[in-house]
């Protein structure tokens, strides 16, 4: 995909306050990459190489990948894995799967195997401790899978313990309100695709705008843009940092491009620095 249709890559640096964060983990740096859609059309090799280089320049303690590595056919995952093996991180690389990664029966196993072969840890309703037992990392099954069952995983951790949760679809933040989530990292939305200056993601105003169009135009616009209502319910969380109840959510705009493309919504590498509260 040419940069004219995607915009130039942007590195967004944020600082996140974590209550009860151990002093030894203050300053921990996490890089998040998401929504590659690596299929030969939706992510250019140059954009991918730049994202890997920018991630490495940040010298992260941890790299997390939050889903949708392919679009339909899972076979490109092997080529993607050979590129992602150049990612650098002090304490490893951890990944979850998105809805596109489980589209076919073999997709989940192929992607997991490809990532495992390069040392990337794939979490599916699992807890890992790359930063130590004082800050668990939880990776959940995709929201649209039958295995999205957060309770058995979340209930394993004492409520006094801070934790980071990887969950591809940001809609899950509403469900996860019943547990402590110091930071949820999600993707899936591509930032809303089209984000107008001063207005934000256009999709948040999509239904209102459709009603203002002549009936003859509505069907054409819907055909071009797609049915956004099926992607997520909470489009107000399409990108960036959000407070959801007592929990914190960050939604990465992703690297790859999907219909209808991007406008004022550049691909993103997120660099997150953790501090105490």
C-alpha positions in Angstrom: 0.0 0.0 0.0 1.5 3.4 -1.1 2.1 5.9 1.7 -0.3 8.3 0.0 -3.1 6.0 1.0 -1.8 5.4 4.5 0.1 8.4 5.7 3.7 8.3 7.1 4.4 6.2 10.1 4.2 8.0 13.4 5.8 7.1 16.7 3.5 8.0 19.6 5.2 8.2 23.0 3.0 8.1 26.1 3.6 7.9 29.8 1.2 5.7 31.8 0.7 5.8 35.6 0.4 2.5 37.3 -0.7 2.3 41.0 1.4 0.1 43.2 4.1 -0.2 40.5 7.3 -1.5 42.1 10.1 1.0 42.2 12.3 -1.4 40.2 9.8 -1.2 37.2 9.4 2.6 37.1 10.7 3.7 33.7 9.9 0.4 32.1 9.5 0.9 28.3 7.0 -1.1 26.3 6.6 -0.9 22.5 3.2 -1.9 21.0 2.7 -2.9 17.4 -0.7 -3.9 16.0 -2.8 -4.8 13.0 -0.2 -5.6 10.4 -2.6 -7.1 7.8 0.5 -8.5 6.1 -0.8 -9.9 2.8 1.2 -8.1 0.1 -1.3 -5.3 -0.3 -2.1 -3.6 3.0 1.4 -3.1 4.5 4.4 -2.2 2.5 7.8 -3.7 3.1 9.3 -0.3 3.7 6.7 0.6 6.3 7.3 -2.6 8.1 11.0 -2.2 8.1 10.6 1.4 9.4 8.3 0.2 12.2 10.8 -2.5 13.3 13.7 0.1 13.2 11.7 2.6 15.2 10.8 0.0 17.7 14.5 -1.0 18.1 15.6 2.6 18.4 13.3 2.9 21.5 15.4 0.1 23.2 12.2 -1.4 24.8 12.1 -3.6 27.8 9.2 -5.4 26.3 7.5 -5.6 22.8 3.9 -6.5 22.6 2.0 -7.4 19.4 -1.8 -7.0 19.6 -3.2 -9.0 16.7 -4.3 -9.2 13.1 -1.0 -10.2 11.5 -2.7 -11.5 8.3 -6.0 -10.6 6.6 -7.5 -13.9 5.3 -5.0 -16.5 4.1 -2.6 -17.2 7.0 0.3 -18.3 4.8 2.0 -14.8 4.7 2.7 -15.2 8.4 5.9 -17.1 7.7 7.3 -14.2 5.7 6.2 -11.7 8.4 7.8 -13.8 11.1 11.2 -13.7 9.2 11.0 -9.9 9.4 9.8 -9.6 13.0 12.7 -11.8 14.2 14.7 -8.6 14.0 12.7 -6.9 16.7 14.8 -6.3 19.8 13.6 -6.4 23.4 15.3 -6.9 26.8 12.6 -9.3 28.2 11.1 -10.7 25.1 8.2 -10.3 22.6 4.7 -11.3 23.5 1.7 -11.6 21.1 -2.0 -12.1 21.1 -4.2 -13.0 18.2 -6.9 -11.0 16.5 -10.1 -11.9 14.7 -8.3 -12.1 11.3 -5.8 -14.5 12.8 -8.5 -17.1 13.6 -10.6 -16.8 10.5 -9.8 -20.3 9.2 -9.4 -23.6 11.2 -5.6 -23.7 10.6 -5.0 -20.0 11.1 -4.5 -20.0 14.9 -2.0 -22.9 14.8 -0.1 -21.6 11.8 0.4 -18.1 13.3 1.3 -19.5 16.7 3.8 -21.9 15.2 5.4 -19.3 13.0 5.8 -16.9 15.9 7.1 -19.6 18.3 9.8 -20.5 15.8 11.3 -17.0 16.1 10.9 -16.8 19.9 7.7 -14.8 20.1 5.4 -15.9 22.9 1.8 -16.2 21.9 -0.7 -15.8 24.8 -4.2 -17.2 24.5 -6.0 -16.8 27.8 -2.6 -17.1 29.5 -0.5 -15.2 32.1 3.2 -14.5 31.6 5.7 -12.8 33.8 8.4 -11.2 31.6 8.7 -8.3 34.0 8.5 -10.4 37.2 5.6 -11.6 39.4 4.9 -8.0 40.5 3.5 -7.0 37.1 1.8 -9.9 35.3 1.1 -9.8 31.5 -2.2 -11.3 30.6 -3.0 -12.2 27.0 -6.7 -12.9 26.2 -8.3 -14.9 23.4 -9.9 -12.8 20.7 -13.3 -11.3 21.7 -15.0 -12.9 18.7 -13.8 -16.4 19.5 -15.7 -18.9 21.5 -12.8 -19.0 23.9 -13.0 -15.4 25.1 -13.5 -16.2 28.8 -11.6 -13.8 30.9 -12.8 -14.8 34.3 -10.7 -18.0 34.8 -7.6 -16.0 33.8 -8.3 -12.7 35.6 -9.4 -14.4 38.8 -6.0 -16.0 39.2 -4.4 -12.7 40.1 -4.8 -11.0 43.4 -6.6 -7.6 43.1 -3.7 -5.9 44.9 -1.3 -6.8 42.1 -1.0 -4.4 39.1 -1.3 -6.0 35.7 -1.2 -5.3 31.9 -3.8 -6.9 29.7 -3.5 -7.6 26.0 -6.9 -7.8 24.3 -7.2 -7.2 20.5 -10.7 -5.7 20.5 -11.1 -2.6 22.7 -14.8 -3.4 23.3 -13.6 -5.9 25.9 -12.7 -3.0 28.1 -16.3 -2.8 29.1 -16.4 -6.4 30.2 -13.0 -6.1 32.0 -14.3 -3.3 34.2 -15.2 -5.9 36.8 -11.5 -6.6 37.3 -8.5 -4.5 37.9 -6.8 -3.6 34.6 -4.0 -1.1 35.1 -3.3 -0.9 31.3 -5.2 -2.7 28.5 -3.5 -2.6 25.1 -5.7 -3.1 22.1 -5.9 -2.5 18.3 -8.5 -3.7 15.8 -10.1 -0.3 14.9 -7.3 1.1 12.8 -7.9 4.3 14.6 -11.3 4.7 12.9 -9.5 4.9 9.4 -10.6 8.5 8.7 -10.0 11.0 11.5 -10.9 14.6 10.6 -9.0 17.4 12.4 -11.1 18.9 15.2 -13.7 16.1 14.8 -11.8 12.9 15.4 -12.7 9.5 13.9 -15.4 10.0 11.3 -16.9 6.7 12.1 -18.1 8.0 15.5 -20.4 10.3 13.6 -21.1 7.8 10.8 -24.8 7.2 11.4 -25.7 10.8 11.9 -23.9 11.7 8.7 -25.6 9.0 6.7 -29.0 10.4 7.7 -28.1 13.7 6.2 -27.3 12.3 2.8 -29.9 11.8 0.1 -31.2 8.2 0.1 -29.7 7.4 -3.3 -26.2 8.2 -1.9 -26.5 6.3 1.3 -26.2 2.8 -0.2 -23.1 3.9 -2.2 -21.5 5.4 0.8 -22.3 2.3 2.9 -20.9 0.1 0.2 -17.6 2.0 0.1 -17.1 2.5 3.8 -18.5 -0.8 5.0 -20.7 -1.5 8.0 -18.7 0.0 10.8 -21.2 -1.1 13.4 -19.9 -4.7 13.1 -16.3 -3.8 13.9 -16.8 -2.4 17.4 -19.5 -0.9 19.5 -17.5 1.7 21.3 -16.1 3.8 18.5 -15.2 6.5 21.0 -12.3 4.3 21.9 -11.1 4.1 18.3 -7.6 5.3 19.1 -5.4 6.7 21.9 -5.7 6.6 25.7 -9.0 6.2 27.6 -10.2 5.8 31.1 -12.8 3.1 31.3 -14.2 3.1 34.8 -11.2 2.6 37.1 -9.2 1.0 34.3 -6.9 2.4 31.6 -7.1 1.5 27.9 -4.8 2.4 25.0 -5.8 1.6 21.4 -3.1 1.5 18.8 -4.0 2.7 15.2 -2.1 -0.3 13.7 0.3 -0.5 10.8 -1.7 -2.1 8.0 -4.4 -0.5 6.0 -7.9 -1.8 5.5 -11.0 -0.6 3.7 -11.6 2.4 3.3 -8.0 3.3 3.8 -6.6 6.1 6.1 -7.0 9.8 6.2 -5.4 11.9 8.9 -4.9 8.6 10.7 -1.3 7.6 10.4 0.1 4.1 11.1 1.5 3.9 14.6 4.3 2.5 16.7 3.5 3.2 20.4 6.3 3.7 23.0 4.8 3.4 26.5 6.8 4.4 29.6 5.4 3.1 32.9 5.6 5.3 36.0 4.2 5.1 39.5 1.1 6.8 40.7 
